[in-house]
Amino acid sequence: MGAKLMSRRAFIVGGIATLSYLYFDLHSIAVKRYTIAVSRLPSDFRGFTILHLTDLHNKEYGEGQRHLLELINRLHFDAVAITGDLVDKSSPNIEPAIALVKGLQSKPIFFVPGNHEWWTNFQIKSPLEDHGVRILENGSFKYARGNFHLWIIGVDDPYLGRDKLDKALSGIVDSVPKVLLAHAPNIFSKAVESNLDLILVGHTHGGQVRLPLVGAVIAPGQGLFPKLDYGQFTSGTTNMIINGGLGESVLPIRFYNRPEIVLVTLVTSS
């Protein structure tokens, strides 16, 4: 009887510990920081920091996104990049996204759509624009500081094949650094061919479930043990950062993979 009782207690304690860890992974937001060295970076943009958010999927962090915004407001950044899937096709609701955007309006906000925006007929487009968000659908924006500038480029969702990088780059004739926003990481090879400096993407959620030393178990469009799952990827002078995102899709679960916000700081390459 004693051994059975101990076994039962161990099972209960183990179950509680597992549930507690899963809850922590689901609701505790991590802040991930990257420093990216960029050649030809104008002096006025040294230390320029982008807050990168992605894949909210309707998720709420307190009323009016209070907990999320309290965390963000403690950080220093110069501009905001949101790379799609603010909404979720399973229960379209734009209010969590709009609450987040309202809390970010003191800084320039750039947005590119993801597959869930299109699966919900991009209903959130006009409300985002009404709140000052600049939507880049295969286009670019000349971001100026003093007498200098860099390019913020955005493509429509690569996962759905809506991206037109050539169109987004048309009209850019200088060699000033270029930051590309896209929803999915399968834009990487095209961006490398175009010699872009930095790519910010989401879509994978870091796999939602990750294993130590292995990485993501599965990611949409890549199948089991995907190559482009999470973190920083480099080819030549091009760097891509895959953000694990704030929300979840299909199942409300994360393991070894907290929701996150990303800060990317640009520095001059040596």
Buried (B, 14 or more C-beta within 10 A) or exposed (E): EEEEEEEEEEEEEEEEEEEEEBEEBBEEBEBBEBEBEBEEBBEBBEEBBBBBBBBBBBBBBEEBBEBBBEBBEEEEBBBBBBBBBBBBBEEBBBEBBBBBBEBBEEEBBBBBBBBBBBBBEBEBBEBBEEBEBBBBBBBBBEBEEEEEBBBBBBBBBBBBEBBBBEBBBEEBEEEBBBBBBBBBBBBBEBBBEBEBBBBBBBBBBBBBBBEEEEBBBBBBBBEEBBEBBBBEBEEEBBBBBBBBBBBBBEEEEBBBBBBBBBBBBBBBEE
